[in-house]
Amino acid sequence: MTVLTVALVAATLAGLALGSVRIPTGQVAEILTGRAEPSPYRTIVLDVRLPRVILGATVGAGLAVIGTVLQALVRNPLADPFLLGVSSGASVGAVCAIVLGSVFGLGAALSTTVTIPAASFAGALISLVLVYALARGGGGSFATGRLILAGVAVSYILTALTSLILVTADSADHLKEVLYWTLGGLGSARWDMLALPCATLIIGTALLTSMARPLDLLLAGEEGATVLGLDAARFRAGVFVLASLLTGVLVAYSGAIGFVGLMVPHAARMLVGAAHRALLPVVALMGAVFLVAADLAARTVAAPQDIPVGVLTALTGGPFFLWLLRRRNEGVPA
């Protein structure tokens, strides 16, 4: 935890100092402590980069926590909000809210704070329930192949639905916003949009950490969990709703950023094991560090061009997924 906290501070300082405009670290420190005079650098750090870094840390932590919980719920190390179609469902909800908000004349502030997060939550919940229903066998059990295939199929359908909404939208102005949701990015971060995702992350992570023991029981199998007194079906349904709420809120502000919830939990388990009371805080910190660093790379690798961070996470997450799938096929525990 100490090492990850130091790493997060270092990634934050790097995210504030580096970019298309490089700012000396000492000057960044003066700006953060309020000792700097008003200047363009001060505006860049406080009004542009700091909200973006905070949103990146929040989204990275949240997606990593959600991925960890989903992997326990379905007892599948390949589970991830992106692969299971949850992020795609949230994106469809957000895009529908953008288009319909314009049609019905909803204000931008109302759309950002209420409409888009609510629609994202609804889309995430519907897609997760659909994948869950498709993946269950006749005896109520899960199969890894069926779960992944159901998630990929639902994700493709929802992506096609997003494209249909884009094609049929009356205004061409929706193109940029819709592409934002499909690629995932943090470039629209502002101070007035940080309260809801930060509060949701803190409350959601605290609730999930308090459920550490039931999550550990599910790892031992549904029958064993039931013998030990856990109503597995009811608990799984409740946590699915909570995971959908977290995903919906985060995707509403960042778009569909994939593979964070797949890669980070596996790396964290190598450090602290599978017990969720220790795992979830480590996963949250590691996810925050990862996405802040990935967003920094997205801003600097082709500066001044700003690459969507979802593109970089997909480029790293895709090979990781294939490696993980190969390990499972060879019988190596994931």
Backbone torsions as a table, in degrees:
resi	resn	phi	psi	omega
1	MET	NA	-41.4	179.8
2	THR	-65.5	-44.3	-179.9
3	VAL	-63.1	-42.8	-179.5
4	LEU	-67.9	-35.4	177.2
5	THR	-64.6	-42.9	176.2
6	VAL	-62.4	-41.9	179.0
7	ALA	-62.8	-38.0	178.6
8	LEU	-66.9	-40.8	177.3
9	VAL	-63.1	-44.0	179.4
10	ALA	-64.0	-42.6	178.3
11	ALA	-64.5	-36.9	178.2
12	THR	-64.4	-46.9	178.5
13	LEU	-62.1	-40.8	177.5
14	ALA	-64.6	-39.6	178.7
15	GLY	-65.3	-29.3	178.5
16	LEU	-82.3	-28.8	-174.5
17	ALA	-91.0	-32.5	-172.3
18	LEU	-102.4	155.1	-179.6
19	GLY	154.9	-161.9	177.8
20	SER	-62.3	-26.8	173.0
21	VAL	-117.1	117.7	-179.5
22	ARG	-87.6	132.8	-178.6
23	ILE	-121.0	129.5	179.5
24	PRO	-56.1	141.6	-177.7
25	THR	-59.9	-38.5	177.9
26	GLY	-61.0	-38.8	178.6
27	GLN	-70.0	-35.2	175.4
28	VAL	-61.5	-43.0	178.7
29	ALA	-62.1	-41.1	177.7
30	GLU	-63.8	-38.6	178.9
31	ILE	-66.0	-42.4	-177.9
32	LEU	-68.8	-30.8	179.5
33	THR	-89.1	0.8	176.4
34	GLY	80.2	14.8	-178.6
35	ARG	-95.3	-6.2	-176.9
36	ALA	-87.7	146.3	175.7
37	GLU	-76.3	155.6	176.5
38	PRO	-55.9	131.0	-176.7
39	SER	-162.3	166.9	174.8
40	PRO	-59.1	-35.5	178.1
41	TYR	-61.6	-42.1	179.9
42	ARG	-62.1	-40.2	178.5
43	THR	-65.6	-42.2	180.0
44	ILE	-62.6	-45.0	-176.4
45	VAL	-69.4	-50.7	-171.8
46	LEU	-80.5	-36.1	-172.4
47	ASP	-101.2	-18.9	-177.1
48	VAL	-113.4	-55.9	-171.1
49	ARG	-83.3	-39.8	-176.7
50	LEU	-63.8	-45.8	175.2
51	PRO	-59.9	-36.8	-179.8
52	ARG	-66.5	-42.3	179.0
53	VAL	-64.8	-42.6	180.0
54	ILE	-63.9	-42.9	178.3
55	LEU	-64.7	-40.4	177.8
56	GLY	-61.9	-43.4	178.2
57	ALA	-64.2	-40.2	-179.7
58	THR	-65.5	-48.3	-178.9
59	VAL	-66.2	-43.0	178.9
60	GLY	-61.1	-44.8	178.4
61	ALA	-63.0	-44.6	-177.6
62	GLY	-65.1	-45.8	-179.8
63	LEU	-64.3	-37.0	178.4
64	ALA	-66.0	-42.1	178.3
65	VAL	-64.4	-43.3	-179.6
66	ILE	-63.1	-43.8	178.8
67	GLY	-60.4	-41.7	178.5
68	THR	-60.9	-44.8	-178.0
69	VAL	-68.3	-42.4	179.2
70	LEU	-62.6	-38.2	178.5
71	GLN	-63.5	-33.8	176.8
72	ALA	-75.4	-39.7	-176.6
73	LEU	-64.1	-41.7	-177.0
74	VAL	-101.9	2.6	179.7
75	ARG	51.2	49.5	-176.3
76	ASN	-140.8	113.3	-178.6
77	PRO	-69.5	-6.5	178.2
78	LEU	-93.6	-1.9	-177.7
79	ALA	-69.5	143.1	-177.7
80	ASP	-165.3	143.9	-179.8
81	PRO	-55.4	-33.5	-179.3
82	PHE	-75.6	-46.3	-177.5
83	LEU	-69.5	-30.0	-179.3
84	LEU	-86.8	4.9	176.7
85	GLY	82.8	1.3	-177.9
86	VAL	-67.5	-44.8	178.6
87	SER	-64.2	-37.9	178.5
88	SER	-65.4	-40.0	176.3
89	GLY	-63.2	-41.7	177.4
90	ALA	-64.4	-37.1	178.9
91	SER	-65.5	-41.4	177.6
92	VAL	-60.7	-44.1	177.8
93	GLY	-60.4	-42.7	-179.9
94	ALA	-65.7	-42.0	-179.9
95	VAL	-65.3	-41.9	176.0
96	CYS	-59.6	-40.5	179.2
97	ALA	-65.8	-37.8	178.4
98	ILE	-62.9	-48.8	-176.4
99	VAL	-68.1	-48.8	-178.2
100	LEU	-68.4	-33.2	177.0
101	GLY	-61.6	-37.5	177.0
102	SER	-69.6	-38.6	-178.8
103	VAL	-65.8	-43.3	-176.1
104	PHE	-91.6	3.3	173.8
105	GLY	72.9	31.2	177.2
106	LEU	-72.4	141.6	179.8
107	GLY	-66.4	155.1	-179.3
108	ALA	-62.7	-39.3	-179.4
109	ALA	-65.0	-42.4	179.2
110	LEU	-65.3	-41.1	179.6
111	SER	-63.0	-42.9	-176.7
112	THR	-68.8	-39.8	-172.7
113	THR	-92.6	-24.5	-173.8
114	VAL	-125.2	-59.8	-168.6
115	THR	-64.6	-52.4	-175.9
116	ILE	-65.3	-47.1	176.5
117	PRO	-60.2	-39.6	179.6
118	ALA	-65.5	-43.4	178.6
119	ALA	-66.7	-37.3	178.0
120	SER	-64.1	-42.0	178.0
121	PHE	-61.9	-44.7	179.3
122	ALA	-61.6	-44.8	179.3
123	GLY	-64.3	-41.0	179.2
124	ALA	-64.7	-42.5	-178.4
125	LEU	-66.3	-44.0	-179.4
126	ILE	-63.1	-44.0	-179.1
127	SER	-66.8	-39.2	180.0
128	LEU	-67.0	-41.4	177.3
129	VAL	-63.3	-39.9	-179.8
130	LEU	-64.8	-46.2	178.4
131	VAL	-63.4	-41.6	178.9
132	TYR	-59.4	-44.2	-179.3
133	ALA	-67.6	-40.4	-178.8
134	LEU	-69.8	-29.4	-174.4
135	ALA	-84.1	-15.9	-177.8
136	ARG	-76.1	136.8	176.7
137	GLY	-85.1	-173.5	-178.6
138	GLY	-63.3	-34.6	179.6
139	GLY	-91.8	10.9	179.4
140	GLY	83.7	10.1	-178.8
141	SER	-92.7	167.2	179.3
142	PHE	-108.7	148.1	170.7
143	ALA	-124.1	135.6	-176.2
144	THR	-57.2	-48.3	-178.8
145	GLY	-60.4	-43.5	-178.6
146	ARG	-66.0	-38.9	-179.5
147	LEU	-64.8	-47.8	-178.8
148	ILE	-65.5	-43.1	179.3
149	LEU	-62.3	-41.1	178.1
150	ALA	-63.7	-42.2	179.0
151	GLY	-64.3	-43.8	179.2
152	VAL	-64.5	-42.3	-179.4
153	ALA	-63.4	-46.4	179.3
154	VAL	-63.8	-39.3	179.2
155	SER	-62.8	-42.5	177.5
156	TYR	-62.1	-43.6	-179.9
157	ILE	-62.0	-43.8	-178.6
158	LEU	-69.6	-35.0	175.6
159	THR	-64.1	-41.1	176.8
160	ALA	-64.0	-37.8	178.0
161	LEU	-64.6	-39.1	175.8
162	THR	-60.9	-43.8	178.3
163	SER	-63.3	-38.4	178.9
164	LEU	-63.6	-42.3	178.5
165	ILE	-62.4	-40.1	-180.0
166	LEU	-64.5	-44.5	-177.2
167	VAL	-66.0	-38.5	-175.2
168	THR	-89.7	-3.5	179.8
169	ALA	-66.5	142.0	-177.6
170	ASP	-71.4	-34.4	-173.9
171	SER	-103.2	132.5	176.5
172	ALA	-71.9	-12.3	-179.6
173	ASP	-67.2	-17.9	-178.9
174	HIS	-75.7	-15.0	-175.3
175	LEU	-57.2	-50.1	-177.1
176	LYS	-63.6	-41.7	-179.2
177	GLU	-66.8	-41.1	179.9
178	VAL	-66.6	-41.3	176.6
179	LEU	-62.0	-33.7	177.3
180	TYR	-60.1	-44.4	-178.1
181	TRP	-69.5	-35.9	-176.6
182	THR	-75.9	-32.4	-178.7
183	LEU	-91.0	-30.2	-178.7
184	GLY	81.8	126.4	-179.4
185	GLY	-167.3	165.5	-176.3
186	LEU	-118.5	10.3	-172.9
187	GLY	-68.8	-17.6	-178.3
188	SER	-93.4	9.9	-176.6
189	ALA	-60.8	134.0	175.7
190	ARG	-139.6	159.8	-178.4
191	TRP	-61.2	-36.9	-174.5
192	ASP	-74.9	-3.6	-179.6
193	MET	-112.9	9.3	-176.0
194	LEU	-90.8	-22.4	-171.7
195	ALA	-61.8	-48.3	-175.3
196	LEU	-66.5	-50.7	179.6
197	PRO	-63.3	-37.3	179.3
198	CYS	-66.2	-45.0	179.4
199	ALA	-64.6	-41.4	179.2
200	THR	-63.4	-41.3	178.5
201	LEU	-62.7	-47.6	-177.2
202	ILE	-62.4	-48.8	-178.2
203	ILE	-67.3	-45.1	-178.6
204	GLY	-63.3	-43.6	179.8
205	THR	-65.8	-39.0	177.6
206	ALA	-63.0	-42.5	179.0
207	LEU	-64.8	-43.9	-179.0
208	LEU	-67.6	-35.9	177.0
209	THR	-65.5	-35.3	176.7
210	SER	-67.7	-16.9	178.3
211	MET	-98.4	21.0	-174.3
212	ALA	-60.1	-42.8	-177.4
213	ARG	-64.3	-48.3	176.0
214	PRO	-59.3	-36.9	177.6
215	LEU	-64.1	-39.4	176.7
216	ASP	-63.9	-38.0	179.7
217	LEU	-64.6	-37.8	179.9
218	LEU	-64.1	-30.8	177.9
219	LEU	-63.4	-26.5	179.6
220	ALA	-81.5	-6.0	-179.3
221	GLY	114.0	148.0	-176.5
222	GLU	-66.5	-37.8	179.7
223	GLU	-65.4	-44.6	178.4
224	GLY	-63.7	-38.3	178.1
225	ALA	-64.2	-38.8	179.2
226	THR	-66.4	-40.7	177.9
227	VAL	-61.3	-34.2	-178.6
228	LEU	-85.3	7.5	171.6
229	GLY	100.5	11.0	-178.9
230	LEU	-98.0	128.5	171.7
231	ASP	-80.0	89.3	-169.8
232	ALA	-62.2	-41.9	-177.1
233	ALA	-64.2	-46.9	-179.4
234	ARG	-67.1	-41.8	179.5
235	PHE	-63.7	-43.6	-179.5
236	ARG	-62.5	-41.0	-179.7
237	ALA	-63.8	-43.1	179.8
238	GLY	-64.7	-40.9	-179.7
239	VAL	-71.8	-33.0	174.0
240	PHE	-58.6	-43.5	179.2
241	VAL	-63.6	-43.8	179.6
242	LEU	-64.4	-42.3	178.1
243	ALA	-64.1	-37.6	177.7
244	SER	-66.3	-38.9	178.2
245	LEU	-62.9	-46.6	178.7
246	LEU	-61.7	-45.7	-179.8
247	THR	-62.3	-44.6	-178.7
248	GLY	-60.5	-43.7	-179.4
249	VAL	-66.9	-43.8	-177.9
250	LEU	-67.1	-44.4	-179.8
251	VAL	-66.0	-30.2	178.5
252	ALA	-60.3	-25.8	-177.1
253	TYR	-108.7	-15.7	-175.7
254	SER	-123.2	-12.5	-171.2
255	GLY	79.7	-177.8	-175.2
256	ALA	-85.3	95.4	176.7
257	ILE	-97.1	116.4	-171.0
258	GLY	-95.5	159.5	167.8
259	PHE	74.7	-5.8	175.5
260	VAL	-63.5	-44.7	-179.9
261	GLY	-71.8	-8.2	176.3
262	LEU	-93.8	-46.6	-172.8
263	MET	-77.4	-47.1	-171.4
264	VAL	-62.5	-44.8	-180.0
265	PRO	-58.0	-37.9	-180.0
266	HIS	-67.3	-39.9	177.5
267	ALA	-64.9	-40.1	-178.8
268	ALA	-67.7	-36.7	179.4
269	ARG	-64.2	-29.0	176.7
270	MET	-66.5	-23.2	-177.7
271	LEU	-92.2	-43.8	-170.3
272	VAL	-124.5	2.1	-179.5
273	GLY	85.8	-168.1	-171.4
274	ALA	-101.1	-4.6	180.0
275	ALA	-67.8	121.8	-168.3
276	HIS	-70.6	-24.6	-180.0
277	ARG	-64.8	-34.9	175.4
278	ALA	-89.1	-30.7	-173.0
279	LEU	-72.3	-43.3	-172.2
280	LEU	-63.2	-44.8	176.6
281	PRO	-62.4	-38.6	178.7
282	VAL	-66.4	-41.6	178.5
283	VAL	-60.9	-42.7	-179.4
284	ALA	-61.6	-47.0	179.2
285	LEU	-65.0	-42.2	-179.1
286	MET	-66.5	-39.4	176.8
287	GLY	-63.7	-39.2	177.8
288	ALA	-63.5	-45.9	179.3
289	VAL	-61.7	-44.0	-176.5
290	PHE	-61.7	-48.2	-174.6
291	LEU	-74.6	-33.2	174.9
292	VAL	-63.1	-43.0	178.8
293	ALA	-67.4	-39.5	179.0
294	ALA	-65.4	-39.3	178.6
295	ASP	-68.2	-35.7	175.4
296	LEU	-61.7	-43.2	177.1
297	ALA	-63.6	-38.6	179.8
298	ALA	-64.4	-30.1	-179.1
299	ARG	-85.1	-20.8	-171.8
300	THR	-111.8	-25.0	-172.8
301	VAL	-65.8	-29.4	179.0
302	ALA	-131.0	33.2	-177.1
303	ALA	-56.1	140.0	7.6
304	PRO	-86.0	6.9	177.4
305	GLN	-71.1	134.9	-179.0
306	ASP	-102.1	105.3	-179.9
307	ILE	-80.4	134.5	174.9
308	PRO	-57.1	132.1	-175.2
309	VAL	-65.3	-26.6	177.4
310	GLY	-61.9	-27.8	177.0
311	VAL	-66.8	-43.5	-179.4
312	LEU	-69.0	-40.7	178.6
313	THR	-65.1	-33.5	176.7
314	ALA	-69.2	-38.6	179.6
315	LEU	-65.3	-32.4	177.0
316	THR	-88.2	-35.2	-176.5
317	GLY	-75.2	-33.1	179.2
318	GLY	-59.6	-53.9	176.2
319	PRO	-60.3	-36.0	178.1
320	PHE	-63.1	-41.4	178.7
321	PHE	-61.7	-44.1	179.7
322	LEU	-64.5	-40.1	177.6
323	TRP	-63.5	-42.5	-179.6
324	LEU	-66.0	-40.5	179.0
325	LEU	-64.5	-38.2	178.6
326	ARG	-66.2	-39.7	178.1
327	ARG	-61.3	-40.4	179.5
328	ARG	-67.9	-38.0	179.1
329	ASN	-65.9	-29.2	179.5
330	GLU	-87.4	0.0	178.1
331	GLY	83.7	13.0	178.7
332	VAL	-85.8	128.4	179.2
333	PRO	-59.2	135.1	-179.1
334	ALA	-86.4	NA	NA
